[in-house]
Amino acid sequence: MSKSTFPDRDQLDMNPPAQLAAIQAATETLGFDMPSIPQTGALLRALAASKPAARVLELGTGTGIATCWLLDGLDDRGRLVTVEIDPVVQQLAKIDLGYDARINFVEEDAVAFMQHAPKSAFDLIFADALPGKFSELDDALSLLAGDGIYVVDDLLPQDNWPQGHASKVPVFIENMMSRPELTVEHWEWASGILLARKSGA
Ligand SMILES: C[S@@+](CC[C@H](N)C(=O)[O-])C[C@H]1O[C@@H](n2cnc3c(N)ncnc32)[C@H](O)[C@@H]1O
């Protein structure tokens, strides 16, 4: 069977959100080198779209790439809180997405945010900063509602990983797999995805 009959699925048009091209261009100009890739974005959009009036949390806005995909999936009653410690990168997200009343930009250390945020308040958490993923994992999971979904990417080796980071990944995956309240899927797909559903509503 020829390759052209079944093209690489990763190369198919993913119908990206309208603001994505502008955010990507600004991201490149700034030199921000940790953006989510389109496959992650498309997955996040589907997850955000899967629940009416979804309450979504993103830890690590960056320049707003995943934020933009998440917003594209949310319905009118959905809400997205996105937390970022660096106001310079988050400002890029605000430029293109700040008009949207469904989003709340929080400029704060995610560690502090997770301590004061209401427990079980989110249906979907995209944990895309070190805290909430490789540290403060209990805090992040405490914010997830019953039947909620926690998702991370970048579990496959990345060029920009700092020294010593690689060894944290299997520890994180094993930790997630060991939790009886979670149903975990781990895919060596895209940048490396782990998705966990918390039991009980
Ligand atoms: C992988 S990038 C986020 C990429 C973004 N979500 C996207 O889709 O392109 C991680 C982000 O987490 C932010 N960050 C790092 N430590 C943080 C902390 N303690 N609290 C909040 N944000 C943090 C970084 O400034 C960076 O923008």
The ligand as an SDF file (V2000), in Angstrom:
LIG
                    3D

 27 29  0  0  0  0  0  0  0  0999 V2000
    5.8340   24.2350   28.6560 C   0  0  0  0  0  0  0  0  0  0  0  0
    5.6410   25.9420   28.9120 S   0  0  0  0  0  0  0  0  0  0  0  0
    3.9240   26.2120   28.6540 C   0  0  0  0  0  0  0  0  0  0  0  0
    3.5320   26.1280   27.2240 C   0  0  0  0  0  0  0  0  0  0  0  0
    2.1110   26.4910   26.9230 C   0  0  0  0  0  0  0  0  0  0  0  0
    1.1450   25.8640   27.7950 N   0  0  0  0  0  0  0  0  0  0  0  0
    1.7850   26.1370   25.4790 C   0  0  0  0  0  0  0  0  0  0  0  0
    0.8570   25.4040   25.2370 O   0  0  0  0  0  0  0  0  0  0  0  0
    2.5140   26.5730   24.5960 O   0  0  0  0  0  0  0  0  0  0  0  0
    5.7530   26.0660   30.6630 C   0  0  0  0  0  0  0  0  0  0  0  0
    5.3740   27.4090   31.2100 C   0  0  0  0  0  0  0  0  0  0  0  0
    5.2880   27.3090   32.6250 O   0  0  0  0  0  0  0  0  0  0  0  0
    5.7370   28.5090   33.1780 C   0  0  0  0  0  0  0  0  0  0  0  0
    6.1130   28.2510   34.5650 N   0  0  0  0  0  0  0  0  0  0  0  0
    7.2700   27.7050   35.0330 C   0  0  0  0  0  0  0  0  0  0  0  0
    7.2380   27.6350   36.3640 N   0  0  0  0  0  0  0  0  0  0  0  0
    6.0400   28.1160   36.7500 C   0  0  0  0  0  0  0  0  0  0  0  0
    5.4220   28.2900   38.0090 C   0  0  0  0  0  0  0  0  0  0  0  0
    6.0370   27.9470   39.1460 N   0  0  0  0  0  0  0  0  0  0  0  0
    4.1880   28.8280   38.0460 N   0  0  0  0  0  0  0  0  0  0  0  0
    3.5520   29.1880   36.9030 C   0  0  0  0  0  0  0  0  0  0  0  0
    4.1000   29.0470   35.6900 N   0  0  0  0  0  0  0  0  0  0  0  0
    5.3230   28.5080   35.6000 C   0  0  0  0  0  0  0  0  0  0  0  0
    6.8850   28.9270   32.2930 C   0  0  0  0  0  0  0  0  0  0  0  0
    7.1350   30.3250   32.4070 O   0  0  0  0  0  0  0  0  0  0  0  0
    6.3760   28.5190   30.9190 C   0  0  0  0  0  0  0  0  0  0  0  0
    5.7410   29.5920   30.2890 O   0  0  0  0  0  0  0  0  0  0  0  0
  1  2  1  0
  2  3  1  0
  2 10  1  0
  3  4  1  0
  4  5  1  0
  5  6  1  0
  5  7  1  0
  7  8  2  0
  7  9  1  0
 10 11  1  0
 11 12  1  0
 11 26  1  0
 12 13  1  0
 13 14  1  0
 13 24  1  0
 14 15  1  0
 14 23  1  0
 15 16  2  0
 16 17  1  0
 17 18  1  0
 17 23  2  0
 18 19  1  0
 18 20  2  0
 20 21  1  0
 21 22  2  0
 22 23  1  0
 24 25  1  0
 24 26  1  0
 26 27  1  0
M  CHG  2   2   1   9  -1
M  END
$$$$
